[in-house]
Amino acid sequence: MEKANQPTLGNGKICYVQIPATDIAASAAFYHRVFGWEIRTRGDGSTAFDDGVGQVSGAWVAGRKPSKEIGMIVYIMVDNAPATLESIVAHGGQIIQPIGMDAPEITALFSDPVGNIWGLYQERG
């Protein structure tokens, strides 16, 4: 059966993300629980993911330092930023920058349990 939500192809599209992890199974569980990412095993045996809308995929990689410094930030779109921040903390992450610092945009920064820094973005509605 063909996957109903195939990724959009296009020149310049961000399509794949490698996330540093010390415990790949624990990291995969964090992103699945907090963001609903689908976790799968690739043909080479590595643990991979597809984001919540099936447009970006990636994998966790061992042996790399987590991105613990604020530099380039990749934002994850969510429906409810406050609830997502609560889930992040409940599952071992930390809030780095609370909602409101980029007002009127609804954004926040967080780190996953190994310290990788990401952004959250919620559409204003």
PyMOL CGO cylinders between C-alpha atoms (Angstrom):
from pymol import cmd
from pymol.cgo import CYLINDER

trace = [
    CYLINDER, 0.00, 0.00, 0.00, 1.39, 3.40, -0.99, 0.3, 1, 1, 1, 1, 1, 1,
    CYLINDER, 1.39, 3.40, -0.99, 1.81, 6.05, 1.68, 0.3, 1, 1, 1, 1, 1, 1,
    CYLINDER, 1.81, 6.05, 1.68, -1.02, 8.60, 1.30, 0.3, 1, 1, 1, 1, 1, 1,
    CYLINDER, -1.02, 8.60, 1.30, 1.02, 11.61, 2.42, 0.3, 1, 1, 1, 1, 1, 1,
    CYLINDER, 1.02, 11.61, 2.42, 4.11, 11.60, 0.18, 0.3, 1, 1, 1, 1, 1, 1,
    CYLINDER, 4.11, 11.60, 0.18, 6.70, 14.34, 0.73, 0.3, 1, 1, 1, 1, 1, 1,
    CYLINDER, 6.70, 14.34, 0.73, 6.65, 17.30, -1.62, 0.3, 1, 1, 1, 1, 1, 1,
    CYLINDER, 6.65, 17.30, -1.62, 9.72, 17.31, -3.85, 0.3, 1, 1, 1, 1, 1, 1,
    CYLINDER, 9.72, 17.31, -3.85, 11.39, 20.54, -4.90, 0.3, 1, 1, 1, 1, 1, 1,
    CYLINDER, 11.39, 20.54, -4.90, 14.66, 22.32, -5.38, 0.3, 1, 1, 1, 1, 1, 1,
    CYLINDER, 14.66, 22.32, -5.38, 15.76, 24.03, -2.16, 0.3, 1, 1, 1, 1, 1, 1,
    CYLINDER, 15.76, 24.03, -2.16, 13.40, 22.14, 0.16, 0.3, 1, 1, 1, 1, 1, 1,
    CYLINDER, 13.40, 22.14, 0.16, 14.76, 21.12, 3.55, 0.3, 1, 1, 1, 1, 1, 1,
    CYLINDER, 14.76, 21.12, 3.55, 14.19, 17.38, 3.46, 0.3, 1, 1, 1, 1, 1, 1,
    CYLINDER, 14.19, 17.38, 3.46, 16.41, 15.52, 5.94, 0.3, 1, 1, 1, 1, 1, 1,
    CYLINDER, 16.41, 15.52, 5.94, 17.68, 16.21, 9.46, 0.3, 1, 1, 1, 1, 1, 1,
    CYLINDER, 17.68, 16.21, 9.46, 20.32, 14.32, 11.46, 0.3, 1, 1, 1, 1, 1, 1,
    CYLINDER, 20.32, 14.32, 11.46, 19.84, 14.71, 15.21, 0.3, 1, 1, 1, 1, 1, 1,
    CYLINDER, 19.84, 14.71, 15.21, 22.72, 13.93, 17.59, 0.3, 1, 1, 1, 1, 1, 1,
    CYLINDER, 22.72, 13.93, 17.59, 21.74, 11.44, 20.29, 0.3, 1, 1, 1, 1, 1, 1,
    CYLINDER, 21.74, 11.44, 20.29, 23.47, 9.57, 23.10, 0.3, 1, 1, 1, 1, 1, 1,
    CYLINDER, 23.47, 9.57, 23.10, 20.62, 7.05, 23.44, 0.3, 1, 1, 1, 1, 1, 1,
    CYLINDER, 20.62, 7.05, 23.44, 18.87, 6.76, 20.07, 0.3, 1, 1, 1, 1, 1, 1,
    CYLINDER, 18.87, 6.76, 20.07, 15.86, 4.83, 21.40, 0.3, 1, 1, 1, 1, 1, 1,
    CYLINDER, 15.86, 4.83, 21.40, 15.28, 7.40, 24.16, 0.3, 1, 1, 1, 1, 1, 1,
    CYLINDER, 15.28, 7.40, 24.16, 15.59, 10.30, 21.71, 0.3, 1, 1, 1, 1, 1, 1,
    CYLINDER, 15.59, 10.30, 21.71, 13.19, 8.65, 19.27, 0.3, 1, 1, 1, 1, 1, 1,
    CYLINDER, 13.19, 8.65, 19.27, 10.69, 8.14, 22.10, 0.3, 1, 1, 1, 1, 1, 1,
    CYLINDER, 10.69, 8.14, 22.10, 10.93, 11.82, 23.11, 0.3, 1, 1, 1, 1, 1, 1,
    CYLINDER, 10.93, 11.82, 23.11, 10.14, 13.12, 19.61, 0.3, 1, 1, 1, 1, 1, 1,
    CYLINDER, 10.14, 13.12, 19.61, 7.39, 10.55, 19.09, 0.3, 1, 1, 1, 1, 1, 1,
    CYLINDER, 7.39, 10.55, 19.09, 5.69, 11.42, 22.39, 0.3, 1, 1, 1, 1, 1, 1,
    CYLINDER, 5.69, 11.42, 22.39, 6.05, 15.19, 22.12, 0.3, 1, 1, 1, 1, 1, 1,
    CYLINDER, 6.05, 15.19, 22.12, 5.53, 15.78, 18.38, 0.3, 1, 1, 1, 1, 1, 1,
    CYLINDER, 5.53, 15.78, 18.38, 3.94, 12.56, 17.11, 0.3, 1, 1, 1, 1, 1, 1,
    CYLINDER, 3.94, 12.56, 17.11, 6.80, 11.81, 14.73, 0.3, 1, 1, 1, 1, 1, 1,
    CYLINDER, 6.80, 11.81, 14.73, 6.56, 8.38, 13.12, 0.3, 1, 1, 1, 1, 1, 1,
    CYLINDER, 6.56, 8.38, 13.12, 9.57, 6.24, 14.05, 0.3, 1, 1, 1, 1, 1, 1,
    CYLINDER, 9.57, 6.24, 14.05, 10.85, 3.61, 11.63, 0.3, 1, 1, 1, 1, 1, 1,
    CYLINDER, 10.85, 3.61, 11.63, 13.87, 1.43, 11.00, 0.3, 1, 1, 1, 1, 1, 1,
    CYLINDER, 13.87, 1.43, 11.00, 15.71, 2.15, 7.76, 0.3, 1, 1, 1, 1, 1, 1,
    CYLINDER, 15.71, 2.15, 7.76, 17.10, -0.60, 5.52, 0.3, 1, 1, 1, 1, 1, 1,
    CYLINDER, 17.10, -0.60, 5.52, 20.55, -0.10, 7.06, 0.3, 1, 1, 1, 1, 1, 1,
    CYLINDER, 20.55, -0.10, 7.06, 19.10, -0.71, 10.55, 0.3, 1, 1, 1, 1, 1, 1,
    CYLINDER, 19.10, -0.71, 10.55, 19.31, 2.90, 11.77, 0.3, 1, 1, 1, 1, 1, 1,
    CYLINDER, 19.31, 2.90, 11.77, 16.39, 4.54, 13.57, 0.3, 1, 1, 1, 1, 1, 1,
    CYLINDER, 16.39, 4.54, 13.57, 14.72, 7.20, 11.46, 0.3, 1, 1, 1, 1, 1, 1,
    CYLINDER, 14.72, 7.20, 11.46, 11.68, 9.46, 11.63, 0.3, 1, 1, 1, 1, 1, 1,
    CYLINDER, 11.68, 9.46, 11.63, 9.09, 11.18, 9.49, 0.3, 1, 1, 1, 1, 1, 1,
    CYLINDER, 9.09, 11.18, 9.49, 7.74, 14.44, 10.87, 0.3, 1, 1, 1, 1, 1, 1,
    CYLINDER, 7.74, 14.44, 10.87, 4.12, 14.97, 11.87, 0.3, 1, 1, 1, 1, 1, 1,
    CYLINDER, 4.12, 14.97, 11.87, 3.00, 15.80, 8.33, 0.3, 1, 1, 1, 1, 1, 1,
    CYLINDER, 3.00, 15.80, 8.33, 5.26, 13.40, 6.42, 0.3, 1, 1, 1, 1, 1, 1,
    CYLINDER, 5.26, 13.40, 6.42, 7.28, 16.14, 4.73, 0.3, 1, 1, 1, 1, 1, 1,
    CYLINDER, 7.28, 16.14, 4.73, 10.67, 15.98, 6.49, 0.3, 1, 1, 1, 1, 1, 1,
    CYLINDER, 10.67, 15.98, 6.49, 12.53, 12.85, 7.51, 0.3, 1, 1, 1, 1, 1, 1,
    CYLINDER, 12.53, 12.85, 7.51, 15.76, 12.18, 9.29, 0.3, 1, 1, 1, 1, 1, 1,
    CYLINDER, 15.76, 12.18, 9.29, 17.62, 9.99, 11.71, 0.3, 1, 1, 1, 1, 1, 1,
    CYLINDER, 17.62, 9.99, 11.71, 19.36, 10.11, 15.05, 0.3, 1, 1, 1, 1, 1, 1,
    CYLINDER, 19.36, 10.11, 15.05, 23.13, 9.78, 14.98, 0.3, 1, 1, 1, 1, 1, 1,
    CYLINDER, 23.13, 9.78, 14.98, 25.52, 8.74, 17.73, 0.3, 1, 1, 1, 1, 1, 1,
    CYLINDER, 25.52, 8.74, 17.73, 29.03, 10.07, 18.11, 0.3, 1, 1, 1, 1, 1, 1,
    CYLINDER, 29.03, 10.07, 18.11, 28.19, 13.73, 17.45, 0.3, 1, 1, 1, 1, 1, 1,
    CYLINDER, 28.19, 13.73, 17.45, 28.00, 16.51, 19.98, 0.3, 1, 1, 1, 1, 1, 1,
    CYLINDER, 28.00, 16.51, 19.98, 24.49, 17.84, 20.60, 0.3, 1, 1, 1, 1, 1, 1,
    CYLINDER, 24.49, 17.84, 20.60, 23.81, 21.36, 19.29, 0.3, 1, 1, 1, 1, 1, 1,
    CYLINDER, 23.81, 21.36, 19.29, 23.72, 23.03, 22.72, 0.3, 1, 1, 1, 1, 1, 1,
    CYLINDER, 23.72, 23.03, 22.72, 24.59, 26.56, 21.59, 0.3, 1, 1, 1, 1, 1, 1,
    CYLINDER, 24.59, 26.56, 21.59, 22.05, 28.95, 20.11, 0.3, 1, 1, 1, 1, 1, 1,
    CYLINDER, 22.05, 28.95, 20.11, 23.14, 29.29, 16.52, 0.3, 1, 1, 1, 1, 1, 1,
    CYLINDER, 23.14, 29.29, 16.52, 21.13, 28.10, 13.56, 0.3, 1, 1, 1, 1, 1, 1,
    CYLINDER, 21.13, 28.10, 13.56, 17.67, 27.25, 14.87, 0.3, 1, 1, 1, 1, 1, 1,
    CYLINDER, 17.67, 27.25, 14.87, 15.22, 24.89, 13.19, 0.3, 1, 1, 1, 1, 1, 1,
    CYLINDER, 15.22, 24.89, 13.19, 11.63, 25.52, 14.26, 0.3, 1, 1, 1, 1, 1, 1,
    CYLINDER, 11.63, 25.52, 14.26, 8.99, 22.84, 14.67, 0.3, 1, 1, 1, 1, 1, 1,
    CYLINDER, 8.99, 22.84, 14.67, 5.44, 23.99, 13.95, 0.3, 1, 1, 1, 1, 1, 1,
    CYLINDER, 5.44, 23.99, 13.95, 2.88, 23.04, 16.59, 0.3, 1, 1, 1, 1, 1, 1,
    CYLINDER, 2.88, 23.04, 16.59, -0.84, 23.62, 17.12, 0.3, 1, 1, 1, 1, 1, 1,
    CYLINDER, -0.84, 23.62, 17.12, -0.48, 24.63, 20.78, 0.3, 1, 1, 1, 1, 1, 1,
    CYLINDER, -0.48, 24.63, 20.78, 2.89, 26.00, 21.92, 0.3, 1, 1, 1, 1, 1, 1,
    CYLINDER, 2.89, 26.00, 21.92, 2.09, 26.19, 25.68, 0.3, 1, 1, 1, 1, 1, 1,
    CYLINDER, 2.09, 26.19, 25.68, 0.85, 22.58, 25.77, 0.3, 1, 1, 1, 1, 1, 1,
    CYLINDER, 0.85, 22.58, 25.77, 3.84, 21.42, 23.72, 0.3, 1, 1, 1, 1, 1, 1,
    CYLINDER, 3.84, 21.42, 23.72, 6.26, 23.13, 26.13, 0.3, 1, 1, 1, 1, 1, 1,
    CYLINDER, 6.26, 23.13, 26.13, 4.56, 21.31, 29.01, 0.3, 1, 1, 1, 1, 1, 1,
    CYLINDER, 4.56, 21.31, 29.01, 5.01, 18.02, 27.16, 0.3, 1, 1, 1, 1, 1, 1,
    CYLINDER, 5.01, 18.02, 27.16, 8.67, 18.81, 26.41, 0.3, 1, 1, 1, 1, 1, 1,
    CYLINDER, 8.67, 18.81, 26.41, 9.40, 19.36, 30.10, 0.3, 1, 1, 1, 1, 1, 1,
    CYLINDER, 9.40, 19.36, 30.10, 7.35, 16.31, 31.13, 0.3, 1, 1, 1, 1, 1, 1,
    CYLINDER, 7.35, 16.31, 31.13, 9.44, 14.15, 28.78, 0.3, 1, 1, 1, 1, 1, 1,
    CYLINDER, 9.44, 14.15, 28.78, 12.86, 15.41, 29.89, 0.3, 1, 1, 1, 1, 1, 1,
    CYLINDER, 12.86, 15.41, 29.89, 13.45, 18.52, 27.78, 0.3, 1, 1, 1, 1, 1, 1,
    CYLINDER, 13.45, 18.52, 27.78, 14.02, 22.08, 28.96, 0.3, 1, 1, 1, 1, 1, 1,
    CYLINDER, 14.02, 22.08, 28.96, 12.65, 25.49, 28.03, 0.3, 1, 1, 1, 1, 1, 1,
    CYLINDER, 12.65, 25.49, 28.03, 15.49, 27.73, 26.81, 0.3, 1, 1, 1, 1, 1, 1,
    CYLINDER, 15.49, 27.73, 26.81, 13.40, 30.77, 25.81, 0.3, 1, 1, 1, 1, 1, 1,
    CYLINDER, 13.40, 30.77, 25.81, 9.75, 31.09, 26.85, 0.3, 1, 1, 1, 1, 1, 1,
    CYLINDER, 9.75, 31.09, 26.85, 6.90, 32.16, 24.63, 0.3, 1, 1, 1, 1, 1, 1,
    CYLINDER, 6.90, 32.16, 24.63, 6.69, 35.91, 24.18, 0.3, 1, 1, 1, 1, 1, 1,
    CYLINDER, 6.69, 35.91, 24.18, 10.29, 36.88, 23.49, 0.3, 1, 1, 1, 1, 1, 1,
    CYLINDER, 10.29, 36.88, 23.49, 9.59, 37.20, 19.73, 0.3, 1, 1, 1, 1, 1, 1,
    CYLINDER, 9.59, 37.20, 19.73, 6.12, 38.77, 20.04, 0.3, 1, 1, 1, 1, 1, 1,
    CYLINDER, 6.12, 38.77, 20.04, 3.90, 39.11, 18.17, 0.3, 1, 1, 1, 1, 1, 1,
    CYLINDER, 3.90, 39.11, 18.17, 5.16, 35.76, 16.80, 0.3, 1, 1, 1, 1, 1, 1,
    CYLINDER, 5.16, 35.76, 16.80, 4.34, 32.75, 18.96, 0.3, 1, 1, 1, 1, 1, 1,
    CYLINDER, 4.34, 32.75, 18.96, 7.72, 31.09, 19.40, 0.3, 1, 1, 1, 1, 1, 1,
    CYLINDER, 7.72, 31.09, 19.40, 9.84, 29.48, 22.07, 0.3, 1, 1, 1, 1, 1, 1,
    CYLINDER, 9.84, 29.48, 22.07, 13.18, 27.68, 22.26, 0.3, 1, 1, 1, 1, 1, 1,
    CYLINDER, 13.18, 27.68, 22.26, 13.70, 24.34, 23.95, 0.3, 1, 1, 1, 1, 1, 1,
    CYLINDER, 13.70, 24.34, 23.95, 16.30, 21.63, 24.28, 0.3, 1, 1, 1, 1, 1, 1,
    CYLINDER, 16.30, 21.63, 24.28, 15.67, 17.93, 23.98, 0.3, 1, 1, 1, 1, 1, 1,
    CYLINDER, 15.67, 17.93, 23.98, 16.92, 15.58, 26.74, 0.3, 1, 1, 1, 1, 1, 1,
    CYLINDER, 16.92, 15.58, 26.74, 20.49, 15.53, 25.29, 0.3, 1, 1, 1, 1, 1, 1,
    CYLINDER, 20.49, 15.53, 25.29, 20.62, 19.29, 24.85, 0.3, 1, 1, 1, 1, 1, 1,
    CYLINDER, 20.62, 19.29, 24.85, 19.90, 19.89, 21.14, 0.3, 1, 1, 1, 1, 1, 1,
    CYLINDER, 19.90, 19.89, 21.14, 18.29, 23.32, 20.83, 0.3, 1, 1, 1, 1, 1, 1,
    CYLINDER, 18.29, 23.32, 20.83, 15.19, 23.73, 18.66, 0.3, 1, 1, 1, 1, 1, 1,
    CYLINDER, 15.19, 23.73, 18.66, 12.51, 26.33, 18.17, 0.3, 1, 1, 1, 1, 1, 1,
    CYLINDER, 12.51, 26.33, 18.17, 8.74, 26.00, 18.45, 0.3, 1, 1, 1, 1, 1, 1,
    CYLINDER, 8.74, 26.00, 18.45, 6.44, 27.99, 16.22, 0.3, 1, 1, 1, 1, 1, 1,
    CYLINDER, 6.44, 27.99, 16.22, 2.68, 28.34, 16.45, 0.3, 1, 1, 1, 1, 1, 1,
    CYLINDER, 2.68, 28.34, 16.45, 0.61, 30.14, 13.81, 0.3, 1, 1, 1, 1, 1, 1,
    CYLINDER, 0.61, 30.14, 13.81, -1.33, 33.04, 15.22, 0.3, 1, 1, 1, 1, 1, 1,
    CYLINDER, -1.33, 33.04, 15.22, -4.98, 32.32, 14.87, 0.3, 1, 1, 1, 1, 1, 1,
]
cmd.load_cgo(trace, "trace")
